[in-house]
Amino acid sequence: MSTETRIRKRQSLEELNELIIDSIQDIKGQNILKLDLRHLDDAPTDYFIICEGTSTTQVKAISDSVYKKVKDNTGHAPLHHEGQLSAHWICLDFFDVVVHVFYPETRKFYQLEDLWSDALFTEIENL
């Protein structure tokens, strides 16, 4: 991959991350973390974005907001998404970025941040 291609990919990933974070904040998602996994050999993706909603209704609304805003702005839907029925953990897979929207107790139980503790963490301020 050429240097120019890597720079464009990095810029488009940062733009996608910002779009996702903005859509989470639009619905008042809380405790947003961006995990940069690019330096890890066994990472399944480049980034995880993790957040939570205070109710299953809000978890679903955050997920819907991310889906719609990314689709409307990029033309791309997630490659895979699951968890909409129970809305305790909704996962949206955009290949290079995977979004995890949790209900608080479910987030505490699975502790993704601990599983990927060697990632580079960026905390996003709650609005």
C-alpha contacts under 8 A as a table, 3 or more apart, distances in Angstrom:
res1	aa1	res2	aa2	distance
1	M	5	T	6.25
1	M	6	R	6.60
2	S	5	T	5.19
2	S	6	R	6.31
3	T	6	R	5.10
3	T	7	I	6.19
4	E	7	I	5.13
4	E	8	R	6.25
5	T	8	R	5.15
5	T	9	K	6.12
6	R	9	K	5.09
6	R	10	R	6.09
7	I	10	R	5.11
7	I	11	Q	6.16
8	R	11	Q	5.08
8	R	12	S	6.09
9	K	12	S	5.12
9	K	13	L	6.04
10	R	13	L	5.09
10	R	14	E	6.19
11	Q	14	E	5.13
11	Q	15	E	6.16
12	S	15	E	4.97
12	S	16	L	6.10
13	L	16	L	5.01
13	L	17	N	6.07
13	L	96	D	7.48
13	L	97	V	7.79
14	E	17	N	4.99
14	E	18	E	6.15
15	E	18	E	5.12
15	E	19	L	6.13
16	L	19	L	5.03
16	L	20	I	6.15
16	L	70	V	7.55
17	N	20	I	5.15
17	N	21	I	6.11
17	N	49	I	7.84
17	N	97	V	7.46
18	E	21	I	5.05
18	E	22	D	5.98
19	L	22	D	5.15
19	L	23	S	6.23
19	L	66	V	7.99
19	L	69	K	7.27
19	L	70	V	6.76
20	I	23	S	5.17
20	I	24	I	6.28
20	I	66	V	5.63
20	I	69	K	7.63
20	I	70	V	6.96
21	I	24	I	5.07
21	I	25	Q	6.18
21	I	32	I	7.83
21	I	49	I	7.92
22	D	25	Q	5.06
22	D	26	D	6.10
23	S	26	D	5.00
23	S	27	I	6.90
23	S	62	I	7.24
23	S	65	S	5.60
23	S	66	V	5.25
23	S	69	K	6.51
24	I	27	I	5.60
24	I	28	K	6.45
24	I	29	G	5.18
24	I	51	C	7.84
24	I	62	I	5.55
24	I	63	S	7.85
24	I	65	S	6.92
24	I	66	V	6.50
25	Q	28	K	4.68
25	Q	29	G	5.36
25	Q	30	Q	7.79
25	Q	126	N	7.57
25	Q	127	L	6.70
26	D	29	G	7.58
26	D	65	S	7.81
27	I	58	Q	7.42
27	I	61	A	6.93
27	I	62	I	5.74
27	I	65	S	7.40
28	K	53	G	7.74
28	K	126	N	7.58
28	K	127	L	6.59
29	G	32	I	7.16
29	G	51	C	6.30
29	G	52	E	5.73
29	G	53	G	5.33
29	G	58	Q	7.87
29	G	62	I	6.72
29	G	126	N	7.50
30	Q	51	C	5.83
30	Q	52	E	5.29
30	Q	53	G	6.18
30	Q	126	N	5.70
31	N	50	I	7.86
31	N	51	C	5.48
31	N	52	E	6.39
31	N	123	E	7.56
31	N	124	I	7.13
31	N	125	E	7.47
31	N	126	N	6.44
32	I	49	I	7.07
32	I	50	I	5.61
32	I	51	C	4.37
32	I	52	E	7.24
32	I	123	E	6.15
32	I	124	I	5.23
32	I	125	E	7.27
32	I	126	N	7.35
33	L	48	F	7.99
33	L	49	I	5.69
33	L	50	I	5.18
33	L	51	C	6.45
33	L	121	F	6.66
33	L	122	T	5.68
33	L	123	E	4.74
33	L	124	I	5.93
34	K	47	Y	6.87
34	K	48	F	5.86
34	K	49	I	4.55
34	K	50	I	6.50
34	K	121	F	5.81
34	K	122	T	5.04
34	K	123	E	6.50
34	K	124	I	7.54
35	L	47	Y	5.49
35	L	48	F	5.04
35	L	49	I	6.25
35	L	50	I	7.98
35	L	119	A	5.71
35	L	120	L	5.53
35	L	121	F	4.77
35	L	122	T	6.47
36	D	39	H	7.71
36	D	46	D	6.23
36	D	47	Y	4.84
36	D	48	F	6.84
36	D	119	A	5.56
36	D	120	L	4.94
36	D	121	F	6.48
37	L	40	L	5.53
37	L	43	A	6.02
37	L	45	T	6.83
37	L	46	D	5.05
37	L	47	Y	5.50
37	L	48	F	7.53
37	L	119	A	5.20
37	L	120	L	6.80
38	R	41	D	7.81
38	R	43	A	7.21
38	R	45	T	7.41
38	R	46	D	4.77
38	R	47	Y	7.14
39	H	119	A	7.85
40	L	43	A	5.49
40	L	119	A	7.44
43	A	46	D	7.15
45	T	48	F	7.42
45	T	95	F	6.51
45	T	96	D	5.15
45	T	97	V	6.23
45	T	98	V	7.05
46	D	96	D	5.08
46	D	97	V	6.00
47	Y	96	D	6.39
47	Y	97	V	4.72
47	Y	98	V	6.33
48	F	97	V	5.77
48	F	98	V	4.93
48	F	99	V	5.79
48	F	100	H	7.26
49	I	97	V	7.27
49	I	98	V	6.33
49	I	99	V	4.78
49	I	100	H	6.17
50	I	99	V	5.98
50	I	100	H	4.77
50	I	101	V	6.02
50	I	102	F	7.62
51	C	100	H	6.44
51	C	101	V	5.12
51	C	102	F	6.16
52	E	59	V	6.64
52	E	101	V	5.30
52	E	102	F	4.46
52	E	103	Y	5.53
52	E	104	P	6.00
52	E	107	R	7.56
53	G	56	T	7.08
53	G	58	Q	5.20
53	G	59	V	4.76
53	G	62	I	7.46
53	G	101	V	7.27
53	G	102	F	6.40
53	G	103	Y	5.61
53	G	104	P	6.94
54	T	58	Q	6.37
54	T	59	V	7.29
54	T	103	Y	6.38
54	T	104	P	6.73
55	S	58	Q	5.16
55	S	59	V	6.22
55	S	103	Y	6.40
56	T	59	V	4.90
56	T	60	K	6.17
56	T	86	S	7.48
56	T	87	A	5.12
56	T	88	H	6.12
56	T	103	Y	6.37
57	T	60	K	5.27
57	T	61	A	6.18
57	T	87	A	7.40
58	Q	61	A	4.83
58	Q	62	I	6.02
59	V	62	I	5.24
59	V	63	S	6.29
59	V	87	A	5.99
59	V	88	H	7.17
59	V	89	W	7.76
59	V	90	I	7.49
59	V	101	V	6.14
59	V	102	F	6.43
59	V	103	Y	6.44
60	K	63	S	5.09
60	K	64	D	6.09
60	K	84	Q	6.46
60	K	87	A	5.75
60	K	90	I	7.54
61	A	64	D	5.02
61	A	65	S	6.04
62	I	65	S	5.02
62	I	66	V	6.25
62	I	101	V	7.32
63	S	66	V	5.22
63	S	67	Y	6.16
63	S	90	I	6.84
63	S	92	L	7.66
63	S	101	V	6.69
64	D	67	Y	5.09
64	D	68	K	6.04
65	S	68	K	5.24
65	S	69	K	5.95
66	V	69	K	5.36
66	V	70	V	6.00
67	Y	70	V	5.56
67	Y	71	K	6.07
67	Y	77	A	6.57
67	Y	78	P	7.14
67	Y	92	L	7.79
68	K	71	K	5.12
68	K	72	D	5.89
69	K	72	D	5.14
69	K	73	N	5.97
70	V	73	N	5.24
70	V	74	T	5.65
70	V	75	G	7.12
70	V	76	H	6.62
70	V	77	A	6.92
71	K	74	T	5.47
71	K	75	G	4.62
71	K	76	H	4.83
71	K	77	A	5.14
72	D	75	G	5.71
72	D	76	H	7.88
77	A	94	F	7.40
78	P	81	H	6.49
78	P	92	L	5.89
78	P	93	D	5.22
78	P	94	F	4.62
78	P	95	F	7.68
79	L	92	L	7.73
79	L	93	D	5.60
79	L	94	F	5.69
79	L	95	F	6.77
80	H	91	C	7.99
80	H	92	L	6.10
80	H	93	D	5.19
80	H	94	F	7.46
81	H	90	I	7.17
81	H	91	C	5.39
81	H	92	L	4.43
81	H	93	D	6.06
82	E	90	I	5.67
82	E	91	C	5.48
82	E	92	L	6.90
83	G	86	S	6.04
83	G	87	A	5.66
83	G	88	H	7.11
83	G	89	W	5.71
83	G	90	I	4.41
83	G	91	C	6.54
84	Q	87	A	4.97
84	Q	89	W	7.86
84	Q	90	I	5.90
86	S	89	W	7.65
87	A	90	I	5.97
87	A	102	F	7.69
87	A	103	Y	7.35
88	H	101	V	7.93
88	H	102	F	5.62
88	H	103	Y	4.81
88	H	106	T	6.26
89	W	100	H	6.76
89	W	101	V	5.60
89	W	102	F	4.47
89	W	103	Y	6.32
89	W	106	T	6.88
89	W	107	R	7.75
90	I	100	H	5.87
90	I	101	V	5.12
90	I	102	F	6.52
91	C	98	V	7.02
91	C	99	V	5.63
91	C	100	H	4.73
91	C	101	V	6.42
92	L	98	V	5.75
92	L	99	V	5.04
92	L	100	H	6.67
93	D	96	D	7.90
93	D	97	V	6.48
93	D	98	V	4.52
93	D	99	V	6.42
94	F	97	V	5.14
94	F	98	V	5.71
94	F	99	V	7.87
95	F	98	V	6.60
102	F	106	T	6.22
102	F	107	R	5.47
103	Y	106	T	5.41
103	Y	107	R	6.25
104	P	107	R	5.12
104	P	108	K	6.33
105	E	108	K	5.13
105	E	109	F	6.23
106	T	109	F	5.03
106	T	110	Y	6.31
107	R	110	Y	5.45
107	R	111	Q	5.83
107	R	112	L	7.45
108	K	111	Q	5.30
111	Q	114	D	5.39
111	Q	115	L	6.53
112	L	115	L	4.95
112	L	116	W	6.18
113	E	116	W	5.31
113	E	117	S	5.66
114	D	117	S	4.83
116	W	119	A	5.66
